[in-house]
Amino acid sequence: MPHVLLSIACHAYASAAIAYLAYLVRPWRLFPIAARFLVGSGLVLHAIALVTAFSGQGGMPQGILQGLSVLAFLLLSILLALEIRYRIPVMGALLTPIAVAILVPPLVIGGGTNSLPNAFPRPLLPLHISVALLGLAAFGVAAGVALMYLLMDRQMKGKHFGVLFSRLPSLRFLDELNRLLVVWGFVALSVTLITGAFFAGHGFFWAWDSKEIATVVAWGIFAALLTARFFAGWQGRRVAVLTMAGFCLLLISFFTSYNAEQYRGLFH
Amino acid sequence: MDLICLGVSHKTAPLSVRERLALSSQQQLELLTRIAGPESEALIVSTCNRVEFYLAGPASGVSRDTVLAEIAARGGDGTLSHLYEHRGEAALVHLFRVSSSLDSMVMGEAQILGQVKEAFEIAQQSGAVRGELIRICEAAFAAAKRVRTETAIGRAAISMASAAVELAIKIFGDLEGKTVLMVGAGEMAELSLRHLRAAGAANMVVTNRTFERADALARSVGATARPFEELSSLLVTADVVLCSVASPAPLLTKESLSMVLKARRHRPLFMVDLAVPRDIAPDVNELEGVYAYDTDDIQRVVADNSAVRSAEAAKAEVMIAEEIARFFRERALRDGIPVIARLRARAEQIAKAELERTFASLGDNLTEKQRQSIEAMAKAIINKLLHQPTTKLRETAPQQSDHRLAGAAAELFGLESEDPKR
């Protein structure tokens, strides 16, 4: 049942992606409206699928496949909220295909539950995982916005005005949106780090694994970024580049947080 | 025709020279009374980018000497080397092109027509334009109006200003609360500032080497004028910078701007260079957060603009040629029609006399119908006989500014004696 719902949701997202991309070619107002509706409907089905799946496993996603599914869900939720609030179909055109791509592995390989290898009670784990995924999704959207900024900056600098030029929002808007998303992402990332360090329930935990190092380095980048932004007035291009760099580190952290057995388990 | 145009423009003289020659309305009035006389008319067009003297009438040569002396006195001896001079039809074409904004720094800008009209009003006030020059100016205004309405050349200039606004909006989202700095006071300045004001820019500052010019522009668009020495500090607070200073070397270089950028704390800066040669060095665009555009770049924003512009300019040139031809034709007809009318009157007079003689000799033997036929025949002979000379006179008049054919016709048909004034 959850799998069928997820499949329908994924199709809705894919259709939305097509509608958003069509808008880039032909700026008909109907395209983004249809896309928003499709994303919204997909999210409802997706939410039901996720709740159904999680109810039997302690209210949290287990394994990388469910992690990806939740990530896609959160990414699209943020997108839809921003799209409805600010009307930026270009962002939809950029992010919905990515969300669909993220959702393909959970859908194709199946919603099989890979239980955590050493599952002892960890009270903060559900919070840790959901906040981590939320932060990752926020940074994902921020990275998308940063990419849009760089594209727009490139057009403005190079004075070659392509199709995107008229569709992309202003540089200032993109920079503001980046700030907003990075601030919220940073809060989520900080919570993730704290809950991650303490989730075992018995004191500070640090194991020097690649996940932890990547996350802390990313946290450092975003902390420096926000400091520079608020105290030295940094904005624009350099902020966009750093946002994308920080997001890449977080992606590494995300993929390394699932151990090797789980990856092997995916294909057997 | 006795029309002389003497002047300097952005094409021949640097701003420093044009500034020395520029005349306020009061100075124009004063000078006009000196150069215009009973035998000569005068018009002075003085804008940021040109100072021109138009002289007409038999004594225009005398006025020309006065003007040259005045120019040398105001601008120094070197000024005369920047001067251009057009005579006769060339001067007429020049006035038409100037009024139509084909000679402007930014082709198609609408301000120049208003400026020429203003100059015309001043000359009218002082009585310096009376007959010929009034007709010439009116024809030039009509030509300019036609160029503006029938070609898209004006839209090209407007679209440049609005393209600049569009680009600014792509950077800043909106212009609410943004500071616009205008460096210089060129022909595009007012138009651009008005567009930016309409787009929401509330804070506008004008600076210029000649403070009075900055002040005048600032007052006309509701901006504030600041001394040129404050340029660096003005650049720190500005979000949009427009430059239209006639300067041989770039006013703003990458080095000078990178100093400013530090103080700006990375706020984006949109710069538009309206001047040719450029005021902003091209490599300024490489600085982070600086978007520097020159007129060519802005034109590229408007789709196919350069192609459209050159096509529109060509169309406008054809229109000017047509309007010049029309002016000459009307002028010739004005002078030529009395010849034709008198020719016809003379012929009708002869016919009437001959008819009366014929009817008298035939007595009452004619029926009413026969009388009418004879009258009709006389009329037909006149019409057929005069048809060719009349058309020829009307046709050739425009090409002959001295109306040689009209004169010949008058002589052949013995019309000269009837009007001793001609």
Interface residues (C-beta under 8 A of the other chain):
Chain A: M152 M156 K157 K159 F161 F165 L168 P169 S170 L171 R172 F173 A232 G233 W234 Q235 G236 R237 R238
Chain B: L167 I169 K170 I171 F172 G173 R265 H266 R267 P268 N285 E288 G289 Y291 Y293 D297 R300 V301
